[in-house]
């Protein structure tokens, strides 16, 4: 029974780090962040920044055994800034992103794989949310079985993002890694770390660590909760994410 479940279950992964496996041809994977809450720490002046995301959704379908295509949209975003005793909020839908994934390397004996994922994000947001220009980048995820019931993975991401002056683009570099282990047939736990920096300088860097639990409700449906902690002042102090992965 356990072997049959593993053959059909979604590949193990954490929330931020992409998995290198593609969605099989003829199937659709829907990934929904039911709710995402980010709470910033107060600065010396007592100013804070909080963010809420609801129903951020990605649809993926396989084109071949090694290539899939993905479309994502943030259905509701809200940002709240408290400064000098005043509160300013913006809310709306986010941008649309189109991505494709190519699993260019597999080692079945080691349970390892690697992929490349170019993407483009279009400025479709409303209410002051999202970017005001086309942005894009490339993601390279990797994962393997490491023994003792553990699986591990890592990801490198390079983005081009519109600069604050709106007269050009900055580069953003992002890395993440995770380790995950099944506790039972239906429950898994994982740890994950992320780091990012920008071409504008290391003062823009953000570092987080997190831990999560995956509950497999069936071979095609799972719930995933992760709590992330910001290590430095640029990162959000705490971020809660509740995600559902459903493949049919």
C-alpha positions in Angstrom: 0.0 0.0 0.0 2.8 2.4 0.9 4.5 1.8 -2.4 1.3 2.4 -4.4 0.8 5.7 -2.5 4.3 6.9 -3.2 3.9 6.1 -6.9 0.9 8.3 -7.2 1.7 11.0 -4.6 2.8 14.5 -5.5 6.6 14.9 -5.4 7.9 16.1 -2.0 8.8 19.7 -1.8 8.7 22.8 0.4 6.8 26.0 -0.2 9.4 28.4 -1.7 11.9 26.1 -3.4 10.5 24.8 -6.7 10.6 21.1 -7.4 12.3 20.0 -10.7 9.6 17.5 -11.6 7.1 18.5 -14.2 3.4 17.9 -14.2 2.6 14.8 -16.3 1.0 15.3 -19.8 -2.8 15.3 -19.6 -2.9 16.3 -15.9 -3.4 19.7 -14.3 -1.8 20.8 -11.0 -3.5 23.7 -9.1 -1.5 25.3 -6.4 -3.4 27.7 -4.2 -2.0 29.8 -1.3 -5.2 30.0 0.6 -3.8 32.7 2.8 -0.4 34.3 3.2 0.3 36.7 6.1 3.5 38.7 6.5 4.1 40.8 9.6 7.1 43.1 9.7 9.0 44.2 12.8 8.8 47.8 13.9 11.7 50.0 13.0 13.2 52.6 15.4 10.4 55.1 14.6 7.7 52.5 15.2 6.8 52.1 11.5 5.5 48.7 10.3 4.6 47.0 7.0 2.2 44.1 6.8 0.9 42.1 3.8 -1.9 39.7 3.1 -2.4 37.5 0.1 -5.5 35.4 -0.6 -6.0 32.7 -3.2 -2.7 33.2 -5.1 -3.1 30.5 -7.7 -0.9 28.7 -10.2 -2.2 26.3 -12.8 0.3 23.8 -14.4 -0.2 21.2 -17.1 2.3 18.9 -18.8 3.1 19.2 -22.5 5.6 16.3 -22.6 7.2 14.1 -19.9 9.9 16.7 -19.3 8.1 20.0 -20.2 5.1 21.8 -18.6 3.6 25.2 -18.8 2.3 27.3 -15.9 0.1 30.4 -15.4 -0.1 32.2 -12.1 -2.1 35.1 -10.6 -2.4 36.7 -7.2 -6.2 37.0 -6.9 -6.1 39.4 -3.9 -3.2 41.3 -2.3 -3.3 44.0 0.5 -0.4 46.0 1.9 -0.6 48.1 5.0 2.0 50.7 6.1 1.8 52.3 9.5 4.0 55.4 9.8 3.9 58.4 12.1 0.6 57.3 13.6 -1.0 57.1 10.1 -2.2 54.0 8.3 -2.1 53.6 4.5 -3.4 50.5 2.8 -3.6 49.3 -0.9 -5.4 46.2 -2.2 -6.2 44.6 -5.5 -5.2 41.8 -7.8 -1.6 41.0 -8.6 0.3 40.4 -11.8 0.0 37.4 -14.2 3.0 35.3 -14.6 3.7 32.7 -17.4 6.4 30.1 -16.9 7.6 26.9 -18.5 9.6 24.1 -16.9 12.0 21.7 -18.6 13.4 18.9 -16.6 16.8 18.5 -18.4 18.4 16.0 -16.1 17.3 12.9 -14.2 19.1 10.2 -12.3 16.5 7.6 -11.4 19.0 5.6 -9.2 19.7 8.6 -7.0 16.2 9.9 -7.1 17.6 13.2 -8.4 16.5 15.7 -11.0 17.2 19.3 -12.2 15.2 21.7 -14.3 15.2 25.2 -15.8 12.2 27.5 -15.6 12.1 30.8 -17.6 9.2 33.1 -16.8 7.6 36.4 -17.7 5.4 38.5 -15.4 2.9 41.0 -17.0 1.7 44.2 -15.2 -1.9 43.3 -14.8 -2.3 44.3 -11.1 -4.8 46.8 -9.8 -5.1 49.1 -6.8 -1.4 49.8 -6.8 -0.4 46.2 -6.4 2.2 44.5 -8.6 4.7 46.0 -11.0 4.1 48.6 -13.6 6.3 47.0 -16.2 7.0 43.6 -17.7 9.5 41.6 -15.6 11.1 38.2 -16.0 13.8 35.8 -15.0 14.9 32.2 -14.8 14.7 29.6 -12.0 16.9 26.5 -11.7 15.6 23.9 -9.2 17.3 20.7 -8.1 16.3 17.8 -5.8 17.4 14.4 -4.7 16.9 11.6 -2.1 19.6 11.9 0.5 19.1 8.7 2.5 17.6 8.0 6.0 14.2 8.9 4.6 15.2 12.5 3.8 14.8 14.3 0.5 16.6 17.6 -0.2 16.5 20.3 -2.8 17.8 23.8 -3.7 16.9 26.5 -6.1 18.7 29.5 -7.8 16.6 32.3 -9.2 17.7 35.4 -11.2 15.1 38.1 -11.9 15.0 41.5 -13.7 12.8 43.8 -11.7 11.7 47.4 -12.5 13.7 49.9 -10.5 12.2 52.5 -8.1 13.0 55.4 -10.5 11.0 53.5 -13.2 13.7 54.2 -15.8 15.4 50.8 -16.0 15.8 47.4 -14.4 17.6 46.0 -11.4 18.8 42.4 -10.9 17.7 40.2 -8.1 19.4 37.0 -7.1 17.6 34.4 -4.9 18.7 31.1 -3.5 16.8 28.6 -1.3 17.1 25.1 0.0 15.0 22.5 2.0 15.1 19.1 3.6 11.9 17.1 4.0 11.1 13.8 5.6 8.0 11.6 5.8 6.8 10.8 9.3 3.9 8.7 8.2 2.2 7.8 5.0 0.3 11.0 5.1 2.4 13.5 7.2 5.8 15.0 6.3 7.8 17.8 7.9 10.4 20.0 6.4 12.8 22.9 7.0 13.6 25.6 4.5 16.0 28.6 4.2 16.1 31.5 1.7 18.4 34.4 0.9 18.1 37.1 -1.7 20.1 40.2 -2.7 19.8 42.9 -5.4 22.2 44.7 -7.7 21.3 47.9 -5.7 23.5 46.6 -2.8 23.7 44.2 0.1 21.6 46.6 2.2 18.6 45.2 0.2 19.3 41.6 1.2 16.8 39.4 3.0 17.3 36.1 4.8 14.7 33.7 6.2 14.4 30.3 7.8 11.2 28.3 8.1 9.6 25.0 9.0 6.5 23.4 7.7 4.2 20.3 7.7 2.5 18.6 4.7 -0.7 16.7 5.2 -1.6 14.4 2.2 -5.3 14.1 2.2 -5.2 11.8 -0.9 -2.8 10.8 -3.6 -3.8 14.0 -5.5 -4.6 16.5 -2.8 -2.3 17.9 0.0 -2.3 20.8 2.5 1.0 22.5 3.3 1.6 25.0 6.1 4.9 26.9 6.6 6.0 29.4 9.2 8.9 31.6 8.1 11.1 33.8 10.3 13.0 36.8 9.0 16.6 36.7 10.1 17.6 40.3 9.2 15.7 43.6 9.4 14.9 43.7 5.7 12.9 40.4 5.8 9.4 40.2 7.2 9.5 39.2 10.9 7.0 36.4 10.5 5.2 34.9 7.5 2.5 32.3 7.6 1.5 30.4 4.5 -1.3 27.8 4.1 -1.2 26.2 0.7 -3.3 23.5 -1.1 -1.8 21.4 -4.0 -4.4 19.6 -6.1 -3.7 17.5 -9.2 -6.2 15.9 -11.5 
